[in-house]
């Protein structure tokens, strides 16, 4: 990327100073603001973590600065003044603007300092709704949220307001393990003065079309995992081994298809590369060591040279390549041109992974280092352990030294095996015609399919199906497949971030312990997942977390929903009636078959905390309002639409189908009883606590 290089333009700016100069404009050709909840939570968590680390690790007592990337602008000068047209980085810039507009009024209630006016500092060309929303936020802060018209900006402002409220009400350190950890006054001070961004101004007369073409094909800069790839390859002195490592690495980086699709099926002297790694049916994992894996792929390459040119994936075949750091960008640009052997395997992304490649690399490093994880002791990096945060990717591999040729080969094997295990035994999402692919959980294993009419190709089936031809819809609700899928989905909707997925690390670590990767026992797997959930519940503690209003951790609601589903889907007859009594048990049996875990991240009071006084509704006493029996969890959009409705209105106006099982039990009770008061709240809450305690006590040593 060509940029001007005078000192002023390359000087990092504090966030406090970003909007103090000339205004920014997002041009019409840029996409609308679209950061997701996960991206916003990640930014807030990164700022919080950087603040903590700056205090813990700087012996001089000075806070360390934290750099969050670059901002590329095309400066426009006219008689009306100077405007920075945002070329790259507008999503992060807009998020910072929203944080500075919303958070100060919540965490600094006794201060009028808004860190300088934001009015007119950022605008959107041709998008009047977005432009007006930013102006409203700049003027009124969180008070403008209800008047915002743009979904993306309103959603971001709500997330920031919720985080700031959590940080203002309770130490963010106490909620650091939750997806919605608080953003405190200390975090805001650190953001303003110690978080920095590098502004870059394009030279006058830059051809923007050419600039975007270069950026899109080569990438603006190397990703951390690409730098890491080059560093690891440099430890291999044999050119063929370098090419083999690159092949394995690139194959494992493709997360939206089964790993088998990344290896050739072209015959080489009677043998196939895919067969050598995954067996004749393409459903096993054969290599036992890094040396064996490299020898297998080396033999394939030698046969290519002796047998003649072989069509297929150009990244897999031909003369050994020496991979240098400078080559990685070029290879990234060419990645879109790669092909596989079967048309069915060339289709666009089939799956959505619950983790990205950089974070997966940290999981593999943690396995390689022989580390474990326990919910009772979940501090990453506290004692030199590998931190499952991609921002530490290069630092963690640097700490893993000494790294040599043998280390790199074994890491490649472990990476490939981890991908096989993840593809086979870990949930993913799959696109549906209804468009709800982000929550359409599937658990598929790959295998070779052939018939008289079709050539051999890779197909999939349910991981724990009994019949190869059995579809997911034909699998009973009490099957092992359904049970394992529900348990993993329960963890995923709790830990939504791609980083710090300790539940996934526990799953993969358990799978790695088995000698036959393709023969995992489903019942044992389900028991392990349930044990992990109960260990986490026990470590969290019921007594101190139950009756805390919106501060109740999301995991309590999600594990409760699983245990409710399990009561009527897995356990023997009569258990649901014993814990819930007859009518709630009957309602649960009707609701459970259609239930699935969704991203419900907002805790709501069923009887509103601030009911409409003009309608004659009085607020409940605080302790009763915050009682677990008066709390439910739902999506943020639903919360914003129904948070002030009374219980019967919520149950009547919004169908319970698609809601959490706890909510459906509350709705059934609210419609059955004349009112929702102390008796109903305590009756429902006590029943839910019985279910949770039963889950804990079903294993030895369980108490809180």
N, C-alpha and C positions, 0 to 999 in steps of 0.2 A: 504494500500500500504506500503510495507517495504522499507525503505530508510535508507541510512547512515545518521548519526545525528551529525557529528562534526560541530563545529561552522562555519567553513569556507564554508561548503556546504550549510548551511541553511541561510547564510547571503544574503539578497536581493541585487541584482546588479542593478546599474543605467543602463539605456539603452546605455549611452555613453560607459560603460565598458563591455557590453555583448560580443562584438566582439573584445575586446582588448587582450583576452587570447588565449587559444588553439582553433583551428578551429572546426567548426561543420560540420557534414556530415549527410545528410538525407538518410537513407538506402533504398535500392530498394524495400523492402516490404511496405514502406510507400506510401500512395497515392500521386499523383502529386499535385503541388500547385493548389488550387481550390477555394480560397476565392472569394466571389461575391462582386459586387459593394456595396451592402447594408452592408456587413460586414466591408469592408474597410472604407466606409463613417462613420460607427458607431464608429470604432476605432479612426479615426481622430476627430470626434465630441466629443468623450469621453475625449480625450487628451485636446482639447480646453476647454471643460466645467470644467475639473479638474483644469486647469490653472486659469480660472476665479474664481472658488470657492476658490482656495488656496489664492487668493488675497483678496477676499471679506470677508472671514470668519476668517482669522488669524490676530488677533489684534497685535501680536508681530512683524508683518512686514515680517515674514519669510514665504516662500512658503511651502505649505504642499506637501508631497510626495503622489503619486498615484500608487497603485499596480494593475497590469493588469494580474496577474495569475502566473502560475508556468511553469517551463521548465524541463522536465524529460530527462536525458541523460544516456547513457551507455558508460562509458569512455573506449576507446580502446588504449592500450599502445603497441608499437612495436619499432623496431630499427629506424623506420622512424619518430618517435615522438608520440605525444599524440593527439588523435582526439576524440571529443565528438560526439557519434552517437546519433542523436535525436530520442528519443522514443515517446515522447508526447509533443505537443506544436509547431510542425514544421510549421503549417500554420501561426500562429502569429509571430514566429521567422522570417520566410521568408518575411512577410509583413513589419516588422520592418527594415529588411535589405534593402528592396526596398525604404522605406521612407528615410532612412539615405543616400542611394545612390542618390536619385533623388531630394529631397527637398532642400538640402543646396545650390546647384548651382543655384536655382531659387530665394530663399528668401534671400540668402547672396551673392548678386552679387558683392559686394565690398570686399569679403573675400575669401581667399584661403583655410581656415580651413575646412577640410572635416571630422573633428572629428576622425582622425586616418584613416589609410588605411583600406579598406574593402576587398582588393584583397585576395582571397584565404580563407576568413574567413567563408564562407558558400558554400557548394557544394552539389550536388545531385549525389548519387551513381547510375551509370548505365543510367543516363539521360543526355546525352551530350548536348542536346539543352538547358535544364534548367541550367546546369552547365555553359555553355558558356554565356548564357544571364546574369546570375548574375555577371560574370566576366566583361562583357561589361558595365553593369550598375556601377560596382565598379570603373571602369576606367574613364568612360565618362559621368556618370550621365544621365540627361534627354536627352542629345545629342545622346544617344545610342538607344532611344526608337524605331526609325524607323528601326533599324537593329535587333531587337529582333525577335526570331523565335517561342517562346513558347507563345501560346495565353494567358494563365492565367497570366504569368509574365508580358507580354506586356500590357495587360488590366489593371493590378494593377499599373504599372508604369505610364500609361496614366492618371489614376484617381488621383494619387498622384501629378503628374505634373500639372494637371488642378487645383487641390485644392491649390497647392503652388502658382500658377499664380494668382488665385483669392485672396489669402491672401497677395500676394505681391502688387497687383494692388489696393486693396480696403480692408478696415478693415474687418476682419472676423466677427466682431460683427455685421456689417451691413447686413451680409448674413447668420446669424446664423439659421434662420428659414428655409433655403433652404436645400434640400438633399445634395447639393454640396458646403456647406459653406467652406470658404477659410481656408487654413492652413498657418499661418503667421510665421514670424521669431520668434516672442515671443512663439508661440506654439512649434516650433522646439527646442528652448532653454529649454523650460519646459520639453519636451520629453527627451532630453539628460540628464538632471540633476535631474529631480524629478519624472520621471516615472520609476518604478522599477519592476523587475520580480524575482521570487524566483527559483533559480536553484536547482535541486534535482538529485543527482547521485545515480544510482542503485548500490547495493553492487556487488563486484566482484563475478562472477559465477552465477548471477541471471538467472533463467530459463525464458527467454523472452516469450516463448509460454505460460507458466503458468501465467506470469505477464499480458499478453494481455487477457487471459481468465478471470482473476479476474477483470481487468479493464472493460472489455466488459459486464460482467454479474452483477457486483456490482457497477460499476462506480468509478472513481478515488476519487471523493469527493461528498459530498451532494450539490445539487443545492440549491440556495437561497429559491426557492419556497417550497422545501422539508423541510427546516428548519422552514419556516413560518408555514407550515402545522402542524408540531409538536408543535409549540408554541401555535397555536390556539386550537388544540385538548386538550392541557394541561388545558385549561380553563373549559373543560367539565368534570364533576366529575362522571357522570354515564357512565358505560362501554358501554352500548348499544348506547348511544348518540355519544360516541367517534367513534364507528364503523360506525354509520350513517353518521357522518360528513366525515369520510374517504371515504365512498362510494360516496357521492355527489362530493367531491373534485376530486377523481380519475376519475369519469365520466366526469366532466367538463374539465379535462386536456386532454381528447382525442378530438382533434380539427379537425381531418380529416374525421369524420363521424357525422351524426346527433346525437344530444344528446339522442334521444329516444332509440338508439341502445344500450345504456349502462344500460338500466333497463329491468328487466326480463319480459317475457311474459308467464311464467309458472303460471298455475291456482293455486290460494291459496284460498280455500273455496269459489270458484266461482268468485274470483276477481283476477285481474292481477296488478302487481306492476306498469307496464307501464300505464295501464288504469287509475290507481288512480292518477297519476301525470299529464298525458297528455290527458286524456279523452278516451272514447271508440274508437274514430277514430284516436287517437294518434297525433292529430294536434292542441291541445289546451294546455294551462298551467293553472292548477287548484289550486295549493296551494296558499293561501292568506297570510300566515304568516310563520315565521320560526317554530313556535310551531306546526302548522298544518302539515308542511312538515315532521318534525321529528316524529310526532304522526303517520302519514301515514306509514312511513318506519319502525317505531317500531312495528306497528301492523303486517306488513308483516313478520318481523323476528319472532314475537311470533307465527304466524300461521305456519311458517316453523317448529318450535319446536313442535307444537301440532299436525301437520298433517304428520310429518315424513320428511325424507330427500327429498330435491328438487334438481334436477339437474339444472345446469345453471352456471352463472358466480360465481366462488368461492369467489370473492371479495364481493358479495352481500348477501350471505346466510350463515347460520350456527350460532354458538354461538357468542355473542358479543366479539369483540376483543379490547384489550387495545393497542393503537398505541404509541410506544415510538420512540424517535429520532433514536435510534440504529436499529429499525426495518425497517426504510424507505428504506435503501439500499437493504435489502433482498426483500422487496416488489417490488422494481424497477426491480430486477432481475427476479422475477416471473411474471411480467406483461405480458410478451409475451405468457404465457401459458393460459391466460384468454380466454374465449369463450363466444359467445352470442348464442341466440336460433336459429336464422335462418341462413342457409348457405349463403344467399344473403347478410346478414349483417356481415359475417365473412371475406368478401373479403378485400384485402389490401386497403390502403388509397384511398378514393374516391374523396376527396377534398383537396385543399391547402388553408389554412386560411391566411388572410392578417395580422394577429397578432399572437403572441405566448402566451403561458399560463401565464408566469410571468407578461407581460405587461397587459394582460386581468385582472389579479388580481388587478392591480393598478386602472384600469377603475372602477372596482366594488367598490374598496375602495373610490374612488372619489364620486361615486353615494351614497354610504353609509354615507359619510360625508356631503351630501347635497350640493355639490359644483356644479358650473356651469362654462361655458367657453364662451368667446366672442372673435371673431377675432380682435376686437379693443383693447383687453387687454389680450395678449396671453403668458404672462410670467409665466411659471410653477414655483411654489415654492416661488415666489417673496414676497408673503404675507402669507406664511405658508400653501399654497394650496398644494394638492397632486401633485407631479411631475410624469408625465407619462413616466418614464425612469426606466427600470427594474434594473439598477444598484443601484437604491435607494429603492428597494423593501422592504428590512428589515427595513431600516430607516423610511420609510413612515408609515409602520404599527406600529413601535415603537412610532411614534408621535401621532398615533390615540388613544392611551390609554386615559382613562381606558377601558379595554376590559374585559367583563365578559361573563357568559354563554349565556345570552339573546343576547348580541352583536354577539356572534359567530353563534348562530342559525339564526339570521336575515341575517348575512353575507352569510351563506350557501344558504339561500333562494334566496338572491339577485344574487349570483353567478350562481345558476341554472337557474333562470329566464333570466339573461343576456345571458347565452348560448342559451336558447331557442329563444330569440329575435334575437341574432346574426345569428344563423343557419337559421332562417326563413326570415330575412329581410336584411341581409348584404351579399354582393357579396363574392364569393369564386372562386377559379379556379378549373377546372376539366380536367383530362387527356384526350387527344385526340389522335387519331391514327397518326396525323400529327406531334405530338411531341411538339406542341406549347401551352402546358397546362399552362404555367406561365402567359399567357395572354388570356386564354379562360375563360372569365368571365361568371359565372352562378349565378342565383338567384332562389333557390329551397326551397320549404317547404316540410316537411315530412308528410305522411299520411298513414293510414292502407289500404292495397290493398288485395283484396281477389277475387277469381274466383272459378268456379266449378272445375277447373283442378289443382289449386294450393292452398296451405294452406295460411292462413293470414300472411302477412309479410309487412315490412315497405318499402314504395316506395316514390318517389318524383315527384313533378310537379312544374311548374313555379309558383312562389309565387303569382303573380297577374294574373294568367290565368283565363279566364272565364269558359272554359271547362276543366274538370279534365283530359281528354284524349288529350288535345292540347299540342303539342310539342313546343319547343322553336322556331323551324324553321317556325312554322305555325303562330306565333304571328306577327302581323303587325309592321312595323317599327315605327309607331306612337303610339303604345300601351303604357300603363302605365308601364308594365313590362320592356320594352325596355328603356323607359325614366329614370326610377329609376336606372336600371343597368348602363346606360351610365353616369349618374351623379356620382354614387359611383366610377365607374372606373376612371372617370376624377380626383377625389380626390386621389385615390390610386396611380395612376402613377405619381402624383405630390409628395405625401408623401410616399415614398417607404419604409422607415424604419419601423420596427416593433414597435419601441418606438415613443413617442410623436405624436400619431395618434389622434390629436384633432378633426379631422373631424369625426372619428369613435365615439369618446366620445359624440359629439353633436348628432349623429344619435341615439345612444343607449339611451342617456338621453331623447330625444324626444319620443322614443318608450316607455320608462318606464312611461311616463306621462299618457298613455292610460289605461283605466280600463279593456279593453278586448284585451289581447296581441295577440290573433289570428285573430282579426277583424280590423287590421289597414287599413285605407282607402288609396288606392294607389295614388289617385290624391292629397290628402293632404300631403302625404309623399313626392311626387315629388316636390310640391310647397315648402315644408320645405327645401329640398336639394338645390333647386334653390335659395331660400332666403339665405341659408348659403353661397353658392358660391358667390352671389353678395355682401354679407356682407364682405366676405374675399377680394373680388376685391376692394371694397370701402376702406377697411382698408389699403390695400396695396398701393393704389393710382396709377393712370395712369400717371399723369404728370411727376413724378420723376422717373418712372421705364421704360417708353416706349422705348426711343431711347438710350439705354445703351449698345448696342452690346451684347457680350456674358454674360454680367451681368444682362440681363433681366431675372427676375424670371420665372422658368418653369411654374408656375401656370398661368401666363398671356397667354401663348401659349395653355395650356390645356383647360382653361375656354373659350378661343376664339374658339377652335375646337368644344366644346360642343354647344356654341351659334350658330356657323355656321351650325352644324348638326340640331339644333332645328329650325333654320330659314326655312329649307325645309322639316322638318319631323313633326313639331308640329304646328307652327304658320300658320296663314291664308295665302291665296294666295296673292301675290304682295309684301309681306314684304321683301323678299329676293331681289327682283328687286329694291325696294326703297332704300335699303342700299348698294347694290352691283352693281346695273345696270344689264342689260339683259344677256350679255355674261358670266360674272362670275357666275351669278345666275344659268344659264343653266349648266355650268360646275359643280357647287356645287350639283345640283340635280342628276347628274350622279354619283358623287363620294360618296354622303352621305349614300346610302343604304348599301354599303360594308364596311363603315368605322367602326373601333373599336379602342379603346384606347390601346396603347402599351407603353412599357417603353422606351419612347423617352426622353433622359435626357441630350442631347448635343445640345447646341444652336450654329447654324452655320450661317455664312454670305452667302446668296444666290450668290451674286457677291463676290468672295473671297476677304478677307482682304489683302492677299498677292498673287495676280495673277502671273502667270508665265511670268516674264519679257522677257525671251528669245523668247516667242511666240508673243511678241508685245503688251501684255496686261498691262495697266496702273492701278495702285490702285485708288480707289475712294477717294475723300476727306473723312476724318475721320468721320465727322458728317453724311455724306450721307451713308457711309459704315455701320455705327452703327444705322441707322434709322430702326424703326420697320418694315418698308416695305421691307427691305433687309434681314430680319432675319427669320429663320425657326428652327424647332426643330426636331431632329431625334435620332436614336439610336447611341451609340458611335461607333459601328462597321461600320455603314454607313458613319458617319462623317469622320472616318479615311480613307475611300475609296474615298470619293468624295469632300473633303473640298477644294481642289484647282481647281476643275473644274469650267468652266464658266457656267453661267445660262442655256444657251441652251443645253450645253453638259450634264448638270445634268438632265434636263428634258427629253432629248432624250435617254441617256444611261441607266438610271435607271427608271423603270416603276413607275409611281406615285401611283399605287394601293398599299395599305398598308401604305402609308405615311400619314402625318397629312393633314387635310383638308386645312390648310393655305398653306402648301407646294404645294398641288395639284392646288390651285388657282394661285400660283406664277408660276408653271410650265406651266399652260394653257396660262397665260399672256406672258411668255417668248417665247413660241412657236408661239404665234399669232403676236407679235410685232417684228419689225426688230432688236431691240436691247434692252438691259436692262440698263436703265440709270436713270437720275434724275426724268423724267416724270413718268416712270413705277413704280419706287420705291415709289414715293409720292402718286401716284394714288392708288396703292395697300395698302400702309400703311394707308392712309386716310380712305379707305373703312373699313379696319379692326378696326380702332379706332371708326368709327361710330357704328360698331356692338357691341363693348365693352361698349361704352357709352349708347347705347340703352338698353343693359342688365342692367346697373346700374340704369338708369332713369325709368325703367319699374316698379320700386317700389318707394314709397314715400321717399323723403329725400335723393335721390341718386345724389351725385355730388362729384367730386374730385378736 
